[in-house]
């Protein structure tokens, strides 16, 4: 017997047994119809529940993290799902880095120097976040103003192979690039 629970946080949970969670996704209850039970009685009641699910995908519970230590050397970041995958890029330190997805031809460039002792975190999902993070204090500063708007932005990872590379504008590269993502499959 499966049990369906709606948590206060907007999470839909489907369980096959007392301690087994088979499916847990963000969802918002948009309609709930239940029969009323007289006070003091208990019964199992049929219910009609309608959910609006803003992210209807299955995805793993852990991230894929691909480290690209060398500048100008493409590395494959395979998206094994059948939908675009949100991605986070972490770079630093380096001078005005450009990250390119050679598979799609899209890239982004930051027109600023990422200082030693910090890293740049660029998260591309439903929204774009660009933050400089101090490695010792973990304080984040919004760096969106340094995004080069003349580039075709690297977006989420496309299904299949994604050859990703990075390069600084000048100088000897001392940093690296981490590409962090979770493949998604449609049909949740």
N, C-alpha and C positions, 0 to 999 in steps of 0.2 A: 504494500500500500504506500503510495507516495503522498507526501505532505508538502503543501505549498505554504510558505510563510512570507509575509511582507513586513520588513523591518521598518522602524521609524525613520531610518536614514535614507529611504528610497532604494533599498536593495531587495531584489527578488531572490528567494532561496527555495530551491526544490530539493527535498530529501527523500531517499528511499528507505531510510531506517533512522533510528534514534540518533546516531552519531555520524551518519554518512551525508555529506553535502555533495550532491552531484552537479549542481549548477548554481552559480551565484553571479548576478549581473546587476548593474545599476538600472533601476527602472522607477517610474513614477506612476502611482495608481491614478488613473484618470476616471475610472468608474467602478463602483463596488455596489452590487445588489445582493442582499442577503435577507432571508426570512427572519422575522423577529421571533425570539424564544421567550416564553413567559418567564418572569423572574423566579429564581429558585429552582429551575430545571436545567438539565444539561442534555445536549443532544448534538449529534453530528449533522450539520446542515449543509445542503447544497448551496453553492454561491457562484455567482458570475462575476469574475474580476477581469477588467480590461487594463492592460499596461501600455504606456507609451515608453518605448525603449530607445533612448537617443543613440546608443552604440550597439546595434544588433550583430555582434560578432563573438565568435569563440576565440580565445587567445590563451597562450600558456600563462602560467602563474609566475614565471621567472623571465627576466630579460635575457636577450642575446646581446653580448658585448663583444664587439670586434675592435681590436686595437690596431691602429695603422701607425707604426712608429716612424716610417720613412716618408719624407716629402716626395711628391711627384711619382709615387709608386701606387698604382691602383690596386685595391684589395676588394675582393668580392664580399658583399654583405647580402647573402641570399635571403629573400623574403619567401618562405615556403608556403605562405598563405595565399588566398585568392583575392585579397583586398589590400589596398595600400596600408602600410604600417606607419603609425606615428613614430618619430625618431628623435633622439636627443644626441647632439654632437657636443663633445667636450674637448676643447683645445687649450694649449698653452705651454709655456710662454712662447710668443712669436710676434713678428711684425706683420700687420695687415694680412691675415690669412684668408685664403680662398679655399672653399670646399666644393668639389665638383662631383656630380654623379655622371660619369662618362656614359652610362647606359641611357639616361634621359636627356643629357646635355644641359641640365640645370645646375646652377651653382649659387653660392652666396659668398660675399666678401665682406669683411669687417675692416673699415678704414680707421684702424687704431692699433696701437701696440699693446698686446696682452703682456703685462709685466710679470717678471719672475715672482713666484710666491702667490700667483693667482691663476685661475683658469676661466675660460669662457664657456658658458653653458648655453647652447642654442637648442630649444625644444620646439619641434614642429609637430603639431597635432591639429586640434581644432583651431588653435591660436598659435601665434609665434611669440616665443619668449627668448630674449637675449639678455643674459645677466653675466656680469663679471663677478666671480666669487673669490674672496680672499681665502687662501688655503688654511690659514691659521685661525682666523676669527669666524669663518664661514658666513660672513656678511656679504650679501648680494647687492650689486648696484645695477640698475637698468642701463643696458648699453644699446638699446634699440636705435638710438640716434646715430650710431656708427655703422649701421647696415648700409651697404652700397646699393642704392635703389636702381642702378642701371643694369643689374644682373637679373637673369631669369632665376628665381629662387629655387634652390633645392627644396623639394617638397617631401612628403612622406615617401618611404621606400616603395617602389612599384613591385607587384608580384614578380617573382623570378629573380634573376641575377641583377645586382646593382653594383657596378664597379665604382667605388668611392676613392677619391684621392684628395690630398690637401697640399698646399704650398704657401710659404710666406711670400710677401711682396719683395723682400730683400733680406740679405744677411744669411748667416748659417743657421739652419733650422735647429732649435734646441728643444722643441716641444714634440708633441705627438697628437694624434686624434683618436678618440674613442667614439665609436658609433654604437648606440644603445637602442634596442628596439624589441618589439614583440610582434611576430607575425600574427595576422588575424585571418579567420575563416568566416565567410558569410553564413548566415542561416541560424543564428541563435534564436 
